[in-house]
Amino acid sequence: MSNKKNEFQSVGQAIRDLLNSYRLTNKYDEANIIESWERLVGKPIASRTRKVFIKNKVLFVEFDSPTMRHDFSLHKTEVLALFRKEFGEGVITEIIAM
């Protein structure tokens, strides 16, 4: 009698395995982070954001004013902690406000 329990896996795990096999996991995680920007930082900060992108595990955030950039810089440690809690330690190593 075969063990059918080992023959099946969740859809999420199957997708993660597929991403790993094609070495797309990092790009997928980066896209999720960028997509989650407004949800994690809130609408007031997101509405003052011009651009968000990731390069070499560093999240770059461009704001529409120097004042907003400065205010964000004061709290970027807390924001980085939010992203690490949501996506894990290795996905984002730093945030740079521009």
C-alpha positions as CSV (number, residue, x, y, z in Angstrom):
1,M,0.0,0.0,0.0
2,S,1.5,3.3,-1.0
3,N,1.5,6.3,1.3
4,K,-0.6,8.9,-0.6
5,K,0.2,11.5,2.1
6,N,3.7,11.9,0.6
7,E,2.4,12.2,-3.0
8,F,0.6,15.5,-2.4
9,Q,1.8,19.0,-1.4
10,S,0.1,22.3,-0.9
11,V,-0.3,24.7,-3.8
12,G,1.9,27.2,-2.0
13,Q,4.7,24.7,-1.6
14,A,4.5,23.6,-5.2
15,I,4.7,27.3,-6.3
16,R,7.7,27.9,-4.0
17,D,9.4,24.7,-5.3
18,L,8.9,25.9,-8.9
19,L,10.3,29.4,-8.1
20,N,13.3,27.7,-6.5
21,S,13.9,25.4,-9.4
22,Y,14.0,28.4,-11.8
23,R,15.9,30.6,-9.3
24,L,13.1,33.2,-9.3
25,T,12.4,33.2,-5.5
26,N,14.3,36.5,-4.9
27,K,12.5,38.3,-7.7
28,Y,9.1,37.0,-6.4
29,D,10.0,38.2,-2.9
30,E,11.1,41.6,-4.2
31,A,7.8,42.0,-6.1
32,N,5.8,41.1,-3.0
33,I,7.7,43.6,-1.0
34,I,7.1,46.4,-3.5
35,E,3.5,45.4,-3.8
36,S,3.1,45.5,0.0
37,W,4.7,49.0,0.5
38,E,1.4,50.8,1.0
39,R,-0.1,48.1,3.3
40,L,3.0,48.1,5.6
41,V,3.8,51.8,5.8
42,G,0.3,53.2,5.5
43,K,-1.5,55.3,2.9
44,P,0.0,58.7,4.1
45,I,3.6,57.6,3.6
46,A,2.8,55.7,0.4
47,S,1.0,58.7,-1.2
48,R,4.2,60.7,-0.7
49,T,6.3,58.0,-2.3
50,R,7.4,58.4,-5.9
51,K,9.3,55.2,-6.5
52,V,10.2,52.0,-4.6
53,F,12.7,49.5,-5.9
54,I,15.1,46.8,-4.7
55,K,18.7,46.3,-5.7
56,N,21.1,43.9,-4.0
57,K,18.7,43.3,-1.1
58,V,18.5,47.1,-0.4
59,L,15.1,48.8,-0.6
60,F,15.4,52.2,-2.2
61,V,12.5,54.6,-1.5
62,E,12.2,58.0,-3.3
63,F,9.9,60.6,-1.7
64,D,8.3,63.7,-3.1
65,S,9.9,66.1,-0.7
66,P,13.1,66.4,1.4
67,T,11.0,66.8,4.5
68,M,9.3,63.5,4.0
69,R,12.6,61.8,3.3
70,H,14.0,63.2,6.5
71,D,11.0,62.1,8.6
72,F,11.1,58.7,7.1
73,S,14.8,58.4,7.8
74,L,14.0,58.8,11.5
75,H,11.8,55.8,11.4
76,K,13.4,53.5,8.9
77,T,14.6,51.1,11.5
78,E,11.0,50.4,12.6
79,V,9.9,50.0,8.9
80,L,12.8,47.6,8.2
81,A,11.7,45.6,11.2
82,L,8.1,45.4,9.8
83,F,9.5,44.2,6.4
84,R,11.7,41.6,8.1
85,K,8.8,40.4,10.3
86,E,6.6,40.0,7.2
87,F,9.1,38.6,4.7
88,G,12.0,37.2,6.8
89,E,15.4,38.4,7.7
90,G,17.3,37.8,4.5
91,V,15.1,39.5,1.9
92,I,15.8,43.2,2.8
93,T,19.0,44.2,4.6
94,E,18.7,48.0,4.5
95,I,16.4,50.8,3.5
96,I,17.7,54.0,1.8
97,A,15.5,57.0,1.5
98,M,16.1,59.2,-1.5
